[in-house]
Every structure is written in C-alpha cells, then in structure tokens.
Amino acid sequence: MTAAALELANLCKNFDAVQVLKGITASVQAGEVIGLLGLNGAGKTTLLETALGFSLPSSGSASIFGQNSIAMDGLTKARVGFVPQRDELLEGMKGDSYLALIAEFYPSWNHGLVARLASEWAVPLDTRINKLSVGQRQKLSIISALGHEPDLIILDEPVASLDPVARRQFLKELVDIASSQTRTILFSTHIVSDLERVASRVWLMQAGNLRIDASMDDLKENFVRIQLPAGQLLPAAIAKNSVLHSRTDSRGVSIVLLKDWDAYSSRGLASALGKDTQIETLSLEDLFLELHA
C-alpha cells in the first residue's frame, strides 16, 4: 500500500503553556489539493511547520511519504517543496545565481520550467534579491520551491504579497500541477475564492482545532445553516453529533451550523423541523463567516 503524502496523528504543539495545535488527525493522499483556511492565530503556520518537521511536536506525530517528518532521509526531503510565509532568500545574491545554487541540490531540477516561470512572472533574475520588491521576492521563493518538481508542495500564504495578475498566474500553475493527479498540494490562504478555484478539499482550522475536513462537494451538500424559531429545539440526535456552531440573534431565533445534513435530510428529519424552520446551503465564505460569528 502506498504511503500517504502526509499523515498527522493526534498532532499537538505547545508554546510554553499555550496549546497551539490540539490533537489534529488527518491524512493527505497523492494527487489531492488541500486548501487550509483559518483566522490569524488559528494555528495554520504552526501546523505546516510541525508537519514538515521544522518544529518538534509536543505529542503525536507527522509523517511524509511514510517517514516521520523529524527524521526524513534525503530522498524523501527531495520530494518536498516548501514556500514559507516569509521568504528565506539569500539577500546578497542575484536571482539567477540563487536559483543556480538551489538547483545544485536537485538532480531533477527542471531548468526549462524555472526559465518559463521567471519569464511569465516577470522576475528580474539579474537583480540582487535585496533590491527586489516584496512581490518579486515571493515569486522567486515560489519558483525555487517548484523547480525540482516536488511530489508534495506545501505553501504558507503563497499569494499574500502578489497583485491580482500575479496571483492568477500562480493559481494557473497550481491548477496545471494538480491536473497530473499524482502530485500533492497543501496551501494556506485567507482568500476564499482562490481556495475554491484550486482546492479539491478544505481544512478549516479554528483555535488550534481542525474543525472541518471535507471535499468541496461535501461542503456544498452536507453543511447547512438552520434558523429555528424561538423556543424550538433540534432533534437530540442532530444536536449531539452534528452541531458545529450555534448562536441566538436579537429576535431570539437560534442559528445553527450543521454538518452531515444529507444523512439527516434523507431520513426525513428536514420535515420534522417544521415549516417555520429555514434551511440554507452555504458558500465556503458564508460557512467560514458563520463558524466565526
């Protein structure tokens, strides 16, 4: 059986007395494109860095292609490409010299791909890195992570400093990579529209917990917002197992965010809620906003 590209098993991370990751368990298979969504401080960067072995877990484990991420061998490391939120480029080098240096570590370096991306993305490789704009530096960082055509690509807010045109170019490249259905991508973002365009699956983090792990199709079919008239309660089976978030508005109406709705509606529970109950499917953005309401 082929090992998962990434496997997280009850992964926890503490910084002093603060628990930043709270027992995250998830698996990513080859060919999947995972979009990681969450507010600032939700634990996204910590999750990515701990998954890669840059930071030791407090408990639990992370493995990449079947190897513990804190003890990967060179061959496994060479299958991974990473773009951090803040680039780690060598300031005094020119872009072309920097890429040539990185290429020395990878026998599979695709010079044609790198040249094409640098040209299409208008990265001035003959300029010293410390003279590049923030957006140009981010493009260079991305190119350096893609040049060896890694099997697992992990990107932490890769479009944060890109203008709309550059962002669209980058997303097109991700779509092209994903079309192979063999290479795996995990990327964090605050831009829901980008995630919807590229990702096949969504991880939604909240306060160190992985609250939602679902395919895009599952999100559309199985997550709903229900508005219950004042005083009306959900059936006990639903209330116990499937409530993600609930609140009461100024009118006394209960607003409940539910998962697994398809299973309940198929058993006739939708009609049991009564004619005054409103049931809405949600866009990913509405789902995100409702979870944090």
Phi and psi in degrees as GROMACS dihedral restraints (atoms count N, CA, C in turn):
[ dihedral_restraints ]
;  ai    aj    ak    al  type     phi  dphi    fc
    3     4     5     6     1   -70.4    20    10
    4     5     6     7     1   133.3    20    10
    6     7     8     9     1   -68.3    20    10
    7     8     9    10     1   147.6    20    10
    9    10    11    12     1   -61.6    20    10
   10    11    12    13     1   148.9    20    10
   12    13    14    15     1   -61.8    20    10
   13    14    15    16     1   -38.7    20    10
   15    16    17    18     1  -146.3    20    10
   16    17    18    19     1   132.2    20    10
   18    19    20    21     1  -131.9    20    10
   19    20    21    22     1   123.2    20    10
   21    22    23    24     1  -113.3    20    10
   22    23    24    25     1   128.7    20    10
   24    25    26    27     1  -126.4    20    10
   25    26    27    28     1   103.7    20    10
   27    28    29    30     1    47.8    20    10
   28    29    30    31     1    47.0    20    10
   30    31    32    33     1   -74.1    20    10
   31    32    33    34     1   123.6    20    10
   33    34    35    36     1  -125.7    20    10
   34    35    36    37     1   146.1    20    10
   36    37    38    39     1  -143.4    20    10
   37    38    39    40     1   125.1    20    10
   39    40    41    42     1  -114.1    20    10
   40    41    42    43     1   142.9    20    10
   42    43    44    45     1  -117.5    20    10
   43    44    45    46     1   105.6    20    10
   45    46    47    48     1    56.1    20    10
   46    47    48    49     1  -121.7    20    10
   48    49    50    51     1   -92.4    20    10
   49    50    51    52     1     2.3    20    10
   51    52    53    54     1   -98.5    20    10
   52    53    54    55     1   123.3    20    10
   54    55    56    57     1   -90.9    20    10
   55    56    57    58     1   113.1    20    10
   57    58    59    60     1   -92.9    20    10
   58    59    60    61     1   -35.7    20    10
   60    61    62    63     1  -117.5    20    10
   61    62    63    64     1   131.3    20    10
   63    64    65    66     1  -120.0    20    10
   64    65    66    67     1    73.0    20    10
   66    67    68    69     1    67.7    20    10
   67    68    69    70     1    56.0    20    10
   69    70    71    72     1   -87.6    20    10
   70    71    72    73     1   126.8    20    10
   72    73    74    75     1  -124.4    20    10
   73    74    75    76     1   124.6    20    10
   75    76    77    78     1  -165.3    20    10
   76    77    78    79     1   161.2    20    10
   78    79    80    81     1  -137.8    20    10
   79    80    81    82     1   139.5    20    10
   81    82    83    84     1  -122.1    20    10
   82    83    84    85     1   124.0    20    10
   84    85    86    87     1   -96.6    20    10
   85    86    87    88     1   161.3    20    10
   87    88    89    90     1   -55.7    20    10
   88    89    90    91     1   136.8    20    10
   90    91    92    93     1    90.7    20    10
   91    92    93    94     1    -8.4    20    10
   93    94    95    96     1   -82.3    20    10
   94    95    96    97     1   150.2    20    10
   96    97    98    99     1  -120.5    20    10
   97    98    99   100     1   109.5    20    10
   99   100   101   102     1  -104.6    20    10
  100   101   102   103     1   125.2    20    10
  102   103   104   105     1   -99.3    20    10
  103   104   105   106     1   125.9    20    10
  105   106   107   108     1  -104.3    20    10
  106   107   108   109     1   119.1    20    10
  108   109   110   111     1  -122.3    20    10
  109   110   111   112     1   144.3    20    10
  111   112   113   114     1   173.0    20    10
  112   113   114   115     1   158.8    20    10
  114   115   116   117     1   -66.7    20    10
  115   116   117   118     1   163.9    20    10
  117   118   119   120     1   -57.3    20    10
  118   119   120   121     1   133.1    20    10
  120   121   122   123     1    88.6    20    10
  121   122   123   124     1     1.3    20    10
  123   124   125   126     1   -72.3    20    10
  124   125   126   127     1   -21.1    20    10
  126   127   128   129     1   112.6    20    10
  127   128   129   130     1    11.6    20    10
  129   130   131   132     1   -62.0    20    10
  130   131   132   133     1   -51.9    20    10
  132   133   134   135     1   -64.4    20    10
  133   134   135   136     1   -41.5    20    10
  135   136   137   138     1   -60.8    20    10
  136   137   138   139     1   -40.3    20    10
  138   139   140   141     1   -61.0    20    10
  139   140   141   142     1   -48.1    20    10
  141   142   143   144     1   -64.7    20    10
  142   143   144   145     1   -44.0    20    10
  144   145   146   147     1   -69.3    20    10
  145   146   147   148     1   -35.7    20    10
  147   148   149   150     1   -72.9    20    10
  148   149   150   151     1   -38.2    20    10
  150   151   152   153     1   -61.3    20    10
  151   152   153   154     1   -34.0    20    10
  153   154   155   156     1   -83.8    20    10
  154   155   156   157     1    -7.9    20    10
  156   157   158   159     1    86.8    20    10
  157   158   159   160     1     8.5    20    10
  159   160   161   162     1   -73.7    20    10
  160   161   162   163     1   -25.5    20    10
  162   163   164   165     1  -131.3    20    10
  163   164   165   166     1   131.7    20    10
  165   166   167   168     1   -71.4    20    10
  166   167   168   169     1   134.0    20    10
  168   169   170   171     1   -69.0    20    10
  169   170   171   172     1   149.0    20    10
  171   172   173   174     1   -73.9    20    10
  172   173   174   175     1   -32.3    20    10
  174   175   176   177     1  -162.4    20    10
  175   176   177   178     1   169.5    20    10
  177   178   179   180     1    76.8    20    10
  178   179   180   181     1  -170.2    20    10
  180   181   182   183     1  -152.7    20    10
  181   182   183   184     1   162.1    20    10
  183   184   185   186     1  -133.3    20    10
  184   185   186   187     1   138.6    20    10
  186   187   188   189     1  -132.9    20    10
  187   188   189   190     1   147.4    20    10
  189   190   191   192     1  -123.0    20    10
  190   191   192   193     1   121.7    20    10
  192   193   194   195     1    49.3    20    10
  193   194   195   196     1    40.7    20    10
  195   196   197   198     1    85.6    20    10
  196   197   198   199     1    -2.5    20    10
  198   199   200   201     1  -110.1    20    10
  199   200   201   202     1   137.4    20    10
  201   202   203   204     1   -55.5    20    10
  202   203   204   205     1   132.4    20    10
  204   205   206   207     1   -66.7    20    10
  205   206   207   208     1   -18.8    20    10
  207   208   209   210     1   -90.6    20    10
  208   209   210   211     1     2.3    20    10
  210   211   212   213     1  -141.1    20    10
  211   212   213   214     1    36.8    20    10
  213   214   215   216     1   -70.7    20    10
  214   215   216   217     1   143.4    20    10
  216   217   218   219     1   -83.3    20    10
  217   218   219   220     1   174.1    20    10
  219   220   221   222     1   -62.9    20    10
  220   221   222   223     1   -36.9    20    10
  222   223   224   225     1   -64.8    20    10
  223   224   225   226     1   -38.7    20    10
  225   226   227   228     1   -71.0    20    10
  226   227   228   229     1   -42.5    20    10
  228   229   230   231     1   -58.1    20    10
  229   230   231   232     1   -35.7    20    10
  231   232   233   234     1   -69.8    20    10
  232   233   234   235     1   -11.6    20    10
  234   235   236   237     1   -90.9    20    10
  235   236   237   238     1     1.6    20    10
  237   238   239   240     1  -116.3    20    10
  238   239   240   241     1   137.7    20    10
  240   241   242   243     1  -121.7    20    10
  241   242   243   244     1   135.9    20    10
  243   244   245   246     1  -133.9    20    10
  244   245   246   247     1   134.5    20    10
  246   247   248   249     1  -118.5    20    10
  247   248   249   250     1   110.9    20    10
  249   250   251   252     1   -76.3    20    10
  250   251   252   253     1   165.1    20    10
  252   253   254   255     1   -62.7    20    10
  253   254   255   256     1   -39.7    20    10
  255   256   257   258     1  -112.6    20    10
  256   257   258   259     1   126.1    20    10
  258   259   260   261     1   -65.1    20    10
  259   260   261   262     1   156.2    20    10
  261   262   263   264     1  -121.2    20    10
  262   263   264   265     1    39.1    20    10
  264   265   266   267     1   -71.8    20    10
  265   266   267   268     1   158.1    20    10
  267   268   269   270     1   -89.0    20    10
  268   269   270   271     1   107.1    20    10
  270   271   272   273     1   -54.3    20    10
  271   272   273   274     1   -40.7    20    10
  273   274   275   276     1   -82.2    20    10
  274   275   276   277     1    -6.4    20    10
  276   277   278   279     1   -92.6    20    10
  277   278   279   280     1   155.4    20    10
  279   280   281   282     1   -79.8    20    10
  280   281   282   283     1   158.5    20    10
  282   283   284   285     1   -57.9    20    10
  283   284   285   286     1   -44.4    20    10
  285   286   287   288     1   -66.2    20    10
  286   287   288   289     1   -37.1    20    10
  288   289   290   291     1   -68.4    20    10
  289   290   291   292     1   -37.8    20    10
  291   292   293   294     1   -63.6    20    10
  292   293   294   295     1   -45.8    20    10
  294   295   296   297     1   -65.1    20    10
  295   296   297   298     1   -36.6    20    10
  297   298   299   300     1   -63.7    20    10
  298   299   300   301     1   -37.2    20    10
  300   301   302   303     1   -65.0    20    10
  301   302   303   304     1   -46.6    20    10
  303   304   305   306     1   -62.5    20    10
  304   305   306   307     1   -37.8    20    10
  306   307   308   309     1   -61.6    20    10
  307   308   309   310     1   -27.9    20    10
  309   310   311   312     1   -62.5    20    10
  310   311   312   313     1   -23.1    20    10
  312   313   314   315     1   -87.2    20    10
  313   314   315   316     1    -8.9    20    10
  315   316   317   318     1  -130.4    20    10
  316   317   318   319     1   105.3    20    10
  318   319   320   321     1   -59.2    20    10
  319   320   321   322     1   -25.2    20    10
  321   322   323   324     1   -90.2    20    10
  322   323   324   325     1    11.1    20    10
  324   325   326   327     1   -53.5    20    10
  325   326   327   328     1   129.1    20    10
  327   328   329   330     1   -97.7    20    10
  328   329   330   331     1    93.6    20    10
  330   331   332   333     1   -63.6    20    10
  331   332   333   334     1   -36.5    20    10
  333   334   335   336     1   -64.6    20    10
  334   335   336   337     1   -42.4    20    10
  336   337   338   339     1   -61.7    20    10
  337   338   339   340     1   -46.0    20    10
  339   340   341   342     1   -62.4    20    10
  340   341   342   343     1   -44.0    20    10
  342   343   344   345     1   -63.7    20    10
  343   344   345   346     1   -40.9    20    10
  345   346   347   348     1   -63.7    20    10
  346   347   348   349     1   -46.9    20    10
  348   349   350   351     1   -64.0    20    10
  349   350   351   352     1   -42.1    20    10
  351   352   353   354     1   -61.8    20    10
  352   353   354   355     1   -37.3    20    10
  354   355   356   357     1   -72.2    20    10
  355   356   357   358     1   -49.3    20    10
  357   358   359   360     1   -64.8    20    10
  358   359   360   361     1   -34.3    20    10
  360   361   362   363     1   -92.6    20    10
  361   362   363   364     1     4.5    20    10
  363   364   365   366     1    54.2    20    10
  364   365   366   367     1    50.9    20    10
  366   367   368   369     1   -95.7    20    10
  367   368   369   370     1   116.9    20    10
  369   370   371   372     1   -76.9    20    10
  370   371   372   373     1    91.7    20    10
  372   373   374   375     1   -69.7    20    10
  373   374   375   376     1   -13.9    20    10
  375   376   377   378     1   -89.7    20    10
  376   377   378   379     1     9.9    20    10
  378   379   380   381     1  -108.1    20    10
  379   380   381   382     1   143.4    20    10
  381   382   383   384     1   -64.0    20    10
  382   383   384   385     1   143.6    20    10
  384   385   386   387     1   -60.1    20    10
  385   386   387   388     1   -36.7    20    10
  387   388   389   390     1   -71.1    20    10
  388   389   390   391     1    -5.3    20    10
  390   391   392   393     1  -101.9    20    10
  391   392   393   394     1    -4.9    20    10
  393   394   395   396     1   -78.3    20    10
  394   395   396   397     1   154.0    20    10
  396   397   398   399     1   -71.7    20    10
  397   398   399   400     1   167.3    20    10
  399   400   401   402     1   -59.7    20    10
  400   401   402   403     1   -42.6    20    10
  402   403   404   405     1   -65.9    20    10
  403   404   405   406     1   -40.3    20    10
  405   406   407   408     1   -64.5    20    10
  406   407   408   409     1   -38.5    20    10
  408   409   410   411     1   -64.1    20    10
  409   410   411   412     1   -39.9    20    10
  411   412   413   414     1   -65.9    20    10
  412   413   414   415     1   -40.5    20    10
  414   415   416   417     1   -60.7    20    10
  415   416   417   418     1   -44.4    20    10
  417   418   419   420     1   -62.3    20    10
  418   419   420   421     1   -40.3    20    10
  420   421   422   423     1   -62.0    20    10
  421   422   423   424     1   -41.5    20    10
  423   424   425   426     1   -65.6    20    10
  424   425   426   427     1   -45.2    20    10
  426   427   428   429     1   -59.5    20    10
  427   428   429   430     1   -41.7    20    10
  429   430   431   432     1   -66.0    20    10
  430   431   432   433     1   -25.4    20    10
  432   433   434   435     1   -85.2    20    10
  433   434   435   436     1   -21.3    20    10
  435   436   437   438     1   -96.9    20    10
  436   437   438   439     1   -15.2    20    10
  438   439   440   441     1   -60.6    20    10
  439   440   441   442     1   -31.0    20    10
  441   442   443   444     1   -94.4    20    10
  442   443   444   445     1    11.8    20    10
  444   445   446   447     1    50.0    20    10
  445   446   447   448     1    61.6    20    10
  447   448   449   450     1   -67.3    20    10
  448   449   450   451     1   155.2    20    10
  450   451   452   453     1   -79.0    20    10
  451   452   453   454     1   -27.4    20    10
  453   454   455   456     1  -125.5    20    10
  454   455   456   457     1   120.8    20    10
  456   457   458   459     1  -114.9    20    10
  457   458   459   460     1   122.0    20    10
  459   460   461   462     1  -119.7    20    10
  460   461   462   463     1   124.4    20    10
  462   463   464   465     1  -129.3    20    10
  463   464   465   466     1   125.5    20    10
  465   466   467   468     1  -103.7    20    10
  466   467   468   469     1   104.3    20    10
  468   469   470   471     1    51.4    20    10
  469   470   471   472     1    57.3    20    10
  471   472   473   474     1   -69.3    20    10
  472   473   474   475     1   -18.5    20    10
  474   475   476   477     1  -108.6    20    10
  475   476   477   478     1    11.9    20    10
  477   478   479   480     1   -57.7    20    10
  478   479   480   481     1   -34.7    20    10
  480   481   482   483     1  -108.7    20    10
  481   482   483   484     1     9.9    20    10
  483   484   485   486     1   -93.5    20    10
  484   485   486   487     1   142.5    20    10
  486   487   488   489     1   -74.8    20    10
  487   488   489   490     1   168.6    20    10
  489   490   491   492     1   -56.8    20    10
  490   491   492   493     1   -37.9    20    10
  492   493   494   495     1   -66.8    20    10
  493   494   495   496     1   -46.9    20    10
  495   496   497   498     1   -64.2    20    10
  496   497   498   499     1   -36.5    20    10
  498   499   500   501     1   -63.9    20    10
  499   500   501   502     1   -42.1    20    10
  501   502   503   504     1   -65.0    20    10
  502   503   504   505     1   -40.8    20    10
  504   505   506   507     1   -62.0    20    10
  505   506   507   508     1   -43.1    20    10
  507   508   509   510     1   -64.5    20    10
  508   509   510   511     1   -44.9    20    10
  510   511   512   513     1   -63.4    20    10
  511   512   513   514     1   -36.0    20    10
  513   514   515   516     1   -60.4    20    10
  514   515   516   517     1   -41.6    20    10
  516   517   518   519     1   -63.7    20    10
  517   518   519   520     1   -40.6    20    10
  519   520   521   522     1   -62.9    20    10
  520   521   522   523     1   -40.9    20    10
  522   523   524   525     1   -61.8    20    10
  523   524   525   526     1   -42.0    20    10
  525   526   527   528     1   -63.2    20    10
  526   527   528   529     1   -42.0    20    10
  528   529   530   531     1   -63.7    20    10
  529   530   531   532     1   -44.2    20    10
  531   532   533   534     1   -65.3    20    10
  532   533   534   535     1   -27.1    20    10
  534   535   536   537     1   -65.5    20    10
  535   536   537   538     1   -18.8    20    10
  537   538   539   540     1   -68.5    20    10
  538   539   540   541     1   -24.1    20    10
  540   541   542   543     1    60.1    20    10
  541   542   543   544     1    18.8    20    10
  543   544   545   546     1  -121.5    20    10
  544   545   546   547     1   -25.2    20    10
  546   547   548   549     1   -96.5    20    10
  547   548   549   550     1   146.7    20    10
  549   550   551   552     1  -112.1    20    10
  550   551   552   553     1   138.1    20    10
  552   553   554   555     1  -128.9    20    10
  553   554   555   556     1   133.3    20    10
  555   556   557   558     1  -129.1    20    10
  556   557   558   559     1   117.7    20    10
  558   559   560   561     1  -137.8    20    10
  559   560   561   562     1   141.3    20    10
  561   562   563   564     1   -98.1    20    10
  562   563   564   565     1   150.0    20    10
  564   565   566   567     1  -161.5    20    10
  565   566   567   568     1   158.2    20    10
  567   568   569   570     1  -103.4    20    10
  568   569   570   571     1    -4.8    20    10
  570   571   572   573     1   -99.4    20    10
  571   572   573   574     1   101.9    20    10
  573   574   575   576     1   -62.1    20    10
  574   575   576   577     1   -37.9    20    10
  576   577   578   579     1   -63.2    20    10
  577   578   579   580     1   -35.7    20    10
  579   580   581   582     1   -65.3    20    10
  580   581   582   583     1   -43.1    20    10
  582   583   584   585     1   -62.4    20    10
  583   584   585   586     1   -44.3    20    10
  585   586   587   588     1   -63.6    20    10
  586   587   588   589     1   -30.9    20    10
  588   589   590   591     1   -75.3    20    10
  589   590   591   592     1   -32.5    20    10
  591   592   593   594     1  -109.5    20    10
  592   593   594   595     1   -41.5    20    10
  594   595   596   597     1   -76.1    20    10
  595   596   597   598     1   145.3    20    10
  597   598   599   600     1   -96.8    20    10
  598   599   600   601     1   -13.6    20    10
  600   601   602   603     1  -150.6    20    10
  601   602   603   604     1   149.9    20    10
  603   604   605   606     1  -122.5    20    10
  604   605   606   607     1   131.9    20    10
  606   607   608   609     1  -107.7    20    10
  607   608   609   610     1   124.0    20    10
  609   610   611   612     1  -115.6    20    10
  610   611   612   613     1   114.7    20    10
  612   613   614   615     1   -98.8    20    10
  613   614   615   616     1   145.6    20    10
  615   616   617   618     1  -146.1    20    10
  616   617   618   619     1   118.6    20    10
  618   619   620   621     1    50.6    20    10
  619   620   621   622     1    45.0    20    10
  621   622   623   624     1    84.4    20    10
  622   623   624   625     1    -2.1    20    10
  624   625   626   627     1  -108.2    20    10
  625   626   627   628     1   146.2    20    10
  627   628   629   630     1   -88.0    20    10
  628   629   630   631     1    93.8    20    10
  630   631   632   633     1   -76.3    20    10
  631   632   633   634     1   -35.3    20    10
  633   634   635   636     1  -134.6    20    10
  634   635   636   637     1   131.6    20    10
  636   637   638   639     1  -135.2    20    10
  637   638   639   640     1    99.7    20    10
  639   640   641   642     1  -152.0    20    10
  640   641   642   643     1   151.8    20    10
  642   643   644   645     1   -71.4    20    10
  643   644   645   646     1   161.7    20    10
  645   646   647   648     1   -61.8    20    10
  646   647   648   649     1   -38.5    20    10
  648   649   650   651     1   -64.9    20    10
  649   650   651   652     1   -41.1    20    10
  651   652   653   654     1   -62.3    20    10
  652   653   654   655     1   -39.6    20    10
  654   655   656   657     1   -60.6    20    10
  655   656   657   658     1   -38.8    20    10
  657   658   659   660     1   -72.8    20    10
  658   659   660   661     1   -30.7    20    10
  660   661   662   663     1   -99.0    20    10
  661   662   663   664     1   -30.2    20    10
  663   664   665   666     1  -116.7    20    10
  664   665   666   667     1     3.3    20    10
  666   667   668   669     1  -119.6    20    10
  667   668   669   670     1   124.9    20    10
  669   670   671   672     1  -137.3    20    10
  670   671   672   673     1   161.3    20    10
  672   673   674   675     1  -111.1    20    10
  673   674   675   676     1   127.6    20    10
  675   676   677   678     1  -115.1    20    10
  676   677   678   679     1   131.7    20    10
  678   679   680   681     1  -108.5    20    10
  679   680   681   682     1   115.5    20    10
  681   682   683   684     1  -102.4    20    10
  682   683   684   685     1   132.6    20    10
  684   685   686   687     1   -57.7    20    10
  685   686   687   688     1   153.5    20    10
  687   688   689   690     1   -51.4    20    10
  688   689   690   691     1   130.1    20    10
  690   691   692   693     1    91.6    20    10
  691   692   693   694     1   -16.1    20    10
  693   694   695   696     1   -83.7    20    10
  694   695   696   697     1   141.9    20    10
  696   697   698   699     1  -114.7    20    10
  697   698   699   700     1   153.7    20    10
  699   700   701   702     1   -72.3    20    10
  700   701   702   703     1   149.9    20    10
  702   703   704   705     1   -55.1    20    10
  703   704   705   706     1   143.8    20    10
  705   706   707   708     1   -57.2    20    10
  706   707   708   709     1   -38.6    20    10
  708   709   710   711     1   -62.4    20    10
  709   710   711   712     1   -38.8    20    10
  711   712   713   714     1   -72.8    20    10
  712   713   714   715     1   -46.4    20    10
  714   715   716   717     1   -59.5    20    10
  715   716   717   718     1   -34.8    20    10
  717   718   719   720     1   -74.8    20    10
  718   719   720   721     1   -37.6    20    10
  720   721   722   723     1  -111.1    20    10
  721   722   723   724     1   -20.6    20    10
  723   724   725   726     1  -128.3    20    10
  724   725   726   727     1     4.7    20    10
  726   727   728   729     1   -81.1    20    10
  727   728   729   730     1   121.0    20    10
  729   730   731   732     1   -90.3    20    10
  730   731   732   733     1   -34.3    20    10
  732   733   734   735     1  -163.8    20    10
  733   734   735   736     1   145.9    20    10
  735   736   737   738     1  -145.4    20    10
  736   737   738   739     1   152.3    20    10
  738   739   740   741     1  -155.2    20    10
  739   740   741   742     1   167.4    20    10
  741   742   743   744     1  -122.3    20    10
  742   743   744   745     1   128.2    20    10
  744   745   746   747     1   -85.4    20    10
  745   746   747   748     1  -177.1    20    10
  747   748   749   750     1   -66.5    20    10
  748   749   750   751     1   -16.6    20    10
  750   751   752   753     1   -91.7    20    10
  751   752   753   754     1    -2.5    20    10
  753   754   755   756     1    86.3    20    10
  754   755   756   757     1     6.4    20    10
  756   757   758   759     1   -78.1    20    10
  757   758   759   760     1   132.3    20    10
  759   760   761   762     1   -85.4    20    10
  760   761   762   763     1   127.2    20    10
  762   763   764   765     1  -114.3    20    10
  763   764   765   766     1   118.5    20    10
  765   766   767   768     1  -123.9    20    10
  766   767   768   769     1   131.3    20    10
  768   769   770   771     1   -98.7    20    10
  769   770   771   772     1   122.7    20    10
  771   772   773   774     1  -120.2    20    10
  772   773   774   775     1   148.0    20    10
  774   775   776   777     1  -107.8    20    10
  775   776   777   778     1   172.0    20    10
  777   778   779   780     1    61.1    20    10
  778   779   780   781     1    28.8    20    10
  780   781   782   783     1   -65.2    20    10
  781   782   783   784     1   -34.7    20    10
  783   784   785   786     1   -58.1    20    10
  784   785   786   787     1   -39.4    20    10
  786   787   788   789     1   -64.6    20    10
  787   788   789   790     1   -38.3    20    10
  789   790   791   792     1   -75.2    20    10
  790   791   792   793     1   -42.1    20    10
  792   793   794   795     1   -66.0    20    10
  793   794   795   796     1   -33.3    20    10
  795   796   797   798     1   -68.3    20    10
  796   797   798   799     1   -18.5    20    10
  798   799   800   801     1   -97.4    20    10
  799   800   801   802     1    11.6    20    10
  801   802   803   804     1    82.2    20    10
  802   803   804   805     1    10.6    20    10
  804   805   806   807     1   -73.3    20    10
  805   806   807   808     1   -21.6    20    10
  807   808   809   810     1   -60.1    20    10
  808   809   810   811     1   -45.0    20    10
  810   811   812   813     1   -69.2    20    10
  811   812   813   814     1   -28.5    20    10
  813   814   815   816     1   -69.3    20    10
  814   815   816   817     1   -16.8    20    10
  816   817   818   819     1   -76.8    20    10
  817   818   819   820     1   -17.6    20    10
  819   820   821   822     1   101.1    20    10
  820   821   822   823     1   155.3    20    10
  822   823   824   825     1   -69.2    20    10
  823   824   825   826     1   -22.1    20    10
  825   826   827   828     1   -87.2    20    10
  826   827   828   829     1    -1.0    20    10
  828   829   830   831     1   -85.8    20    10
  829   830   831   832     1   131.7    20    10
  831   832   833   834     1  -101.9    20    10
  832   833   834   835     1   131.6    20    10
  834   835   836   837     1  -122.2    20    10
  835   836   837   838     1   123.1    20    10
  837   838   839   840     1  -125.6    20    10
  838   839   840   841     1   135.0    20    10
  840   841   842   843     1   -79.1    20    10
  841   842   843   844     1   158.0    20    10
  843   844   845   846     1  -128.5    20    10
  844   845   846   847     1   147.3    20    10
  846   847   848   849     1   -72.3    20    10
  847   848   849   850     1   165.5    20    10
  849   850   851   852     1   -61.2    20    10
  850   851   852   853     1   -39.5    20    10
  852   853   854   855     1   -64.6    20    10
  853   854   855   856     1   -43.6    20    10
  855   856   857   858     1   -64.4    20    10
  856   857   858   859     1   -38.5    20    10
  858   859   860   861     1   -61.6    20    10
  859   860   861   862     1   -45.0    20    10
  861   862   863   864     1   -62.0    20    10
  862   863   864   865     1   -46.2    20    10
  864   865   866   867     1   -66.3    20    10
  865   866   867   868     1   -40.4    20    10
  867   868   869   870     1   -66.2    20    10
  868   869   870   871     1   -37.4    20    10
  870   871   872   873     1   -63.8    20    10
  871   872   873   874     1   -27.4    20    10
  873   874   875   876     1  -106.0    20    10
  874   875   876   877     1    11.3    20    10
